[in-house]
Amino acid sequence: MSLNYIKPEKIDIKSHPELNEKWVQEIIAKDTSIIGLGKLILKDKERIQPKAGRLDLLLQGEDERFEVEIQLGKTDESHIIRTIEYWDIERKRYPQYEHIAVIIAEDITSRFLNVISLFNGSIPLIAIQMSAIKIENNISLIFTKVLDQLKLGSDDEDDDLPTDPKYWEEKATEQTLRIAYKIMDIIKALSPNYKLNYRKHYIGLMNDKQVDNFVKIIPKKNFVRLSLKLQKSNDIDEKIDNADLDILDYNDKLCRYKFRIKNDDIENKKKIITDLIKLSYNYSR
C-alpha cells in the first residue's frame, strides 16, 4: 500500500474563529504527555491563585509540580511575570515538591529568551512552542521545547559541591536520610571501607578516599531515589517485577536503574534491594 503526501496547513490559533486557549487547555488536560515533559498527571486546571488570577494547568510528576501557562500568539512580558508569579505562589504553598514554571505559546520570541536569560537560571522555567497543523479536516498540535530549565550557575564544579548530613536533613527529611543510612549498612556488609559522600545533588560513596558511585542516593521528602549502576537484563527485570519493587526508569546511556525506596521497603524488600546492590557492586568492579 503506497502512502500519499498531504501538505499540512499551519493554523494561527489566536486568530482562528473556532479554536481558542480553552480548547488547547482541554487537549493538554486529556493527554499531558503531548507537551513532552514525561509522565505527568493533571492535578488541577484553572487553579485559583490568591489575588492573582487562575493558573491554566497544574501538572504533577514523580516529585515535582509544573505550573503551566498557555498563551496564544507571541510571548510577552506580562505573561512571563504571571507565569513566574503563579510558580512562586505554588512553591510557597507546597514546599515538599520541586516546582517548575512552564510557558506554552505559539511564538516564543527572541526577546522572551533574552528576558529569561536575565534570571540566569535562578528560576526553573521551561518554554514550549506550540504549532497547530491542519491536514484535511483534522487538526494536530505539535509541542517543541525551546528552553529547558536551567540551574543557577550550573557547571561541573557547582554540581559537585560537598555538603553534609545537615544539608540533606533540611533539603529532604531526617526520616528519609535514615533510609540512606540503612542502605549504607547493606553496602558496608560488602566492604566496610565505604562511607557516604555527601554532595549537593546526591549522596554517593567513597572507598578509601576514592569516589566509587556504583550507588547514588537522593533523599526526597517521603522516599529516597536509589540509583544503581547495572547492566539491564531480562533476569534482573524479572526479579524486580516479582519483588514488586518501585522502579522509576533505566538509563541506557549511564547503565543505571532508578528506584523509589520508602522506609517500609528497607524491611519488607530488603532481600531484593541487597541482591541488586551486590549485583551493582560486582558489575562495577
C-alpha positions as CSV (number, residue, x, y, z in Angstrom):
1,M,0.0,0.0,0.0
2,S,1.5,3.3,-1.1
3,L,1.4,6.4,1.1
4,N,0.3,9.8,-0.3
5,Y,1.8,13.1,0.7
6,I,-0.6,15.7,2.0
7,K,0.8,19.2,2.6
8,P,-0.1,20.4,6.1
9,E,-1.5,23.8,6.7
10,K,-0.2,25.8,9.7
11,I,-3.0,27.5,11.7
12,D,-2.8,30.6,13.8
13,I,-4.9,29.6,16.8
14,K,-5.1,33.1,18.2
15,S,-6.9,34.4,15.1
16,H,-9.0,31.2,14.4
17,P,-12.8,31.7,14.7
18,E,-13.4,28.4,16.4
19,L,-10.2,27.5,18.3
20,N,-9.1,29.2,21.5
21,E,-6.9,28.9,24.6
22,K,-9.6,26.9,26.4
23,W,-9.5,24.3,23.6
24,V,-5.7,24.0,23.9
25,Q,-6.1,23.6,27.6
26,E,-8.6,20.8,27.3
27,I,-6.4,18.9,24.8
28,I,-3.4,19.0,27.1
29,A,-5.5,18.1,30.2
30,K,-6.7,15.0,28.4
31,D,-3.2,13.9,27.4
32,T,-0.5,15.6,29.3
33,S,2.2,13.5,27.5
34,I,1.8,15.6,24.3
35,I,3.8,18.5,25.7
36,G,6.9,16.3,26.1
37,L,7.6,16.6,29.8
38,G,7.2,12.9,30.6
39,K,4.5,11.0,32.6
40,L,2.5,13.7,34.3
41,I,-0.9,13.7,35.9
42,L,-3.4,16.5,35.8
43,K,-3.5,17.9,39.3
44,D,-5.8,20.9,38.6
45,K,-6.8,23.3,35.9
46,E,-8.0,26.9,36.2
47,R,-6.5,26.8,39.7
48,I,-7.4,29.9,41.6
49,Q,-4.4,31.9,42.9
50,P,-4.9,34.3,45.8
51,K,-5.3,37.8,44.4
52,A,-3.5,36.7,41.2
53,G,-6.0,35.1,38.8
54,R,-6.0,31.5,37.7
55,L,-3.3,29.1,36.8
56,D,-4.1,27.3,33.5
57,L,-2.8,23.9,34.4
58,L,-1.1,22.3,37.4
59,L,0.7,19.0,36.4
60,Q,2.5,16.6,38.7
61,G,5.3,14.2,38.1
62,E,7.2,11.9,40.4
63,D,8.2,14.6,43.0
64,E,7.8,17.8,41.1
65,R,5.0,20.0,40.0
66,F,4.7,22.0,36.8
67,E,2.9,25.4,36.8
68,V,1.7,25.7,33.2
69,E,0.5,28.8,31.5
70,I,-0.8,28.9,27.9
71,Q,-0.6,31.9,25.6
72,L,-1.8,32.2,22.1
73,G,0.3,34.3,19.8
74,K,3.6,35.8,20.9
75,T,5.0,35.7,24.4
76,D,5.0,39.0,26.2
77,E,6.4,40.4,29.4
78,S,3.1,40.4,31.3
79,H,2.6,36.7,30.6
80,I,6.1,35.9,31.7
81,I,5.5,37.8,35.0
82,R,2.2,36.0,35.5
83,T,3.8,32.6,34.9
84,I,6.5,33.3,37.4
85,E,4.1,34.7,39.9
86,Y,1.9,31.5,39.9
87,W,5.1,29.4,40.2
88,D,6.2,31.4,43.2
89,I,2.8,31.1,44.9
90,E,2.6,27.3,44.4
91,R,6.1,26.6,45.6
92,K,5.5,28.5,48.8
93,R,2.2,26.7,49.4
94,Y,3.6,23.3,48.7
95,P,7.3,23.3,49.5
96,Q,7.5,19.5,49.6
97,Y,7.6,19.5,45.8
98,E,10.1,20.8,43.3
99,H,8.3,23.4,41.2
100,I,8.9,24.3,37.6
101,A,7.3,27.1,35.7
102,V,6.2,26.2,32.1
103,I,5.0,28.7,29.5
104,I,3.5,27.4,26.3
105,A,3.0,29.8,23.4
106,E,2.6,29.8,19.7
107,D,5.5,32.1,19.2
108,I,8.5,32.1,21.6
109,T,10.2,35.3,20.6
110,S,13.9,36.1,20.9
111,R,13.0,38.9,23.2
112,F,11.4,36.4,25.6
113,L,14.5,34.3,25.6
114,N,16.6,37.4,26.3
115,V,14.4,38.4,29.2
116,I,14.6,34.9,30.7
117,S,18.3,34.9,30.4
118,L,18.4,37.8,32.9
119,F,17.3,35.4,35.6
120,N,20.5,33.4,35.0
121,G,18.7,30.1,35.8
122,S,17.6,31.2,39.3
123,I,14.0,30.4,38.3
124,P,13.4,26.9,36.8
125,L,11.4,27.7,33.7
126,I,10.6,25.7,30.6
127,A,9.4,27.3,27.4
128,I,7.5,25.3,24.8
129,Q,6.5,26.5,21.4
130,M,3.1,25.2,20.1
131,S,2.1,24.8,16.5
132,A,-1.3,23.9,15.2
133,I,-1.3,21.9,12.0
134,K,-4.4,21.2,9.8
135,I,-4.5,18.1,7.5
136,E,-7.8,17.9,5.6
137,N,-10.4,18.1,8.4
138,N,-8.1,17.2,11.2
139,I,-6.0,19.4,13.4
140,S,-3.0,18.4,15.4
141,L,-0.8,20.2,17.9
142,I,3.0,20.0,17.9
143,F,4.9,21.0,21.0
144,T,8.6,21.8,20.8
145,K,10.7,22.6,23.9
146,V,12.8,25.7,23.0
147,L,14.1,26.4,26.5
148,D,14.8,23.8,29.2
149,Q,15.0,24.6,32.9
150,L,18.4,26.0,34.0
151,K,20.1,25.7,37.3
152,L,21.7,28.7,38.8
153,G,25.4,28.7,38.0
154,S,25.2,25.1,36.9
155,D,28.6,23.8,35.9
156,D,30.5,20.7,36.9
157,E,32.2,22.3,39.9
158,D,28.9,23.7,41.4
159,D,27.1,20.4,40.8
160,D,29.7,18.6,42.7
161,L,30.0,20.8,45.8
162,P,30.4,18.8,49.0
163,T,27.7,19.1,51.7
164,D,26.9,17.3,55.0
165,P,24.0,15.4,56.7
166,K,22.5,18.6,58.0
167,Y,22.2,19.9,54.4
168,W,20.2,16.8,53.4
169,E,18.0,16.9,56.5
170,E,16.9,20.3,55.5
171,K,16.6,19.5,51.8
172,A,14.7,16.2,52.4
173,T,13.9,14.9,55.9
174,E,15.6,13.2,58.8
175,Q,13.4,10.2,58.2
176,T,14.5,9.7,54.5
177,L,18.1,10.3,55.5
178,R,17.8,7.4,57.8
179,I,16.8,5.3,54.8
180,A,20.1,6.3,53.3
181,Y,21.9,5.1,56.4
182,K,20.1,1.7,56.2
183,I,21.2,1.4,52.5
184,M,24.7,2.2,53.7
185,D,24.5,-0.7,56.2
186,I,23.9,-3.1,53.3
187,I,26.9,-1.6,51.4
188,K,29.2,-1.9,54.4
189,A,28.4,-5.6,54.6
190,L,30.0,-5.9,51.2
191,S,33.0,-3.8,52.1
192,P,33.4,-2.0,55.5
193,N,35.6,0.7,54.0
194,Y,32.8,2.5,52.2
195,K,31.5,5.8,53.5
196,L,28.7,8.2,52.4
197,N,29.9,11.1,50.3
198,Y,27.5,14.0,50.7
199,R,27.3,16.1,47.6
200,K,25.0,19.0,46.5
201,H,22.7,16.9,44.3
202,Y,23.1,13.4,45.6
203,I,24.8,11.2,48.2
204,G,27.5,9.0,46.7
205,L,30.2,6.7,48.0
206,M,33.8,6.9,49.0
207,N,36.1,3.9,49.3
208,D,39.5,4.6,50.9
209,K,39.2,8.3,49.8
210,Q,38.3,7.2,46.2
211,V,34.9,8.1,44.7
212,D,33.0,4.9,43.8
213,N,29.5,5.8,42.9
214,F,28.1,2.4,41.9
215,V,25.3,3.5,44.3
216,K,23.8,7.0,44.3
217,I,21.1,8.1,46.8
218,I,18.9,11.2,46.5
219,P,16.7,11.7,49.6
220,K,13.3,13.3,49.0
221,K,10.6,14.3,51.4
222,N,8.9,10.9,51.6
223,F,11.3,8.4,49.9
224,V,14.8,8.1,48.5
225,R,15.7,7.7,44.9
226,L,18.2,4.9,44.6
227,S,20.4,4.7,41.5
228,L,22.3,1.5,40.9
229,K,25.0,1.1,38.1
230,L,24.0,-2.2,36.5
231,Q,23.6,-3.7,33.0
232,K,20.0,-4.1,32.1
233,S,18.8,-7.7,31.6
234,N,15.6,-9.7,31.4
235,D,16.7,-11.7,34.5
236,I,17.1,-8.6,36.6
237,D,13.9,-7.1,35.3
238,E,12.0,-10.3,36.3
239,K,13.5,-10.2,39.8
240,I,12.4,-6.6,40.2
241,D,8.8,-7.3,38.9
242,N,8.5,-10.4,41.1
243,A,9.5,-8.3,44.2
244,D,7.1,-5.5,43.3
245,L,9.9,-3.0,43.7
246,D,9.0,0.5,42.6
247,I,11.3,1.1,39.5
248,L,11.3,4.6,38.0
249,D,13.3,4.0,34.9
250,Y,16.5,2.7,33.3
251,N,19.1,5.0,31.8
252,D,20.8,3.1,28.9
253,K,23.5,5.7,28.5
254,L,24.6,5.6,32.1
255,C,23.7,1.9,32.7
256,R,21.7,2.8,35.8
257,Y,18.4,1.5,37.3
258,K,16.5,4.1,39.4
259,F,14.1,3.0,42.2
260,R,11.8,4.7,44.6
261,I,12.6,3.3,48.1
262,K,10.4,4.0,51.1
263,N,11.1,3.2,54.7
264,D,8.9,0.0,54.7
265,D,10.8,-1.2,51.6
266,I,14.0,-1.5,53.6
267,E,12.4,-4.0,55.9
268,N,9.9,-5.7,53.6
269,K,12.0,-5.8,50.5
270,K,15.5,-5.9,52.0
271,K,16.5,-9.1,50.2
272,I,15.9,-7.8,46.6
273,I,17.5,-4.5,47.5
274,T,20.5,-6.3,48.9
275,D,20.7,-8.6,45.9
276,L,20.6,-5.6,43.5
277,I,23.3,-3.7,45.4
278,K,25.5,-6.8,45.3
279,L,25.0,-7.1,41.6
280,S,25.8,-3.5,41.1
281,Y,28.9,-3.8,43.3
282,N,30.2,-6.8,41.3
283,Y,29.3,-5.1,37.9
284,S,31.3,-2.0,38.8
285,R,34.5,-4.0,39.7
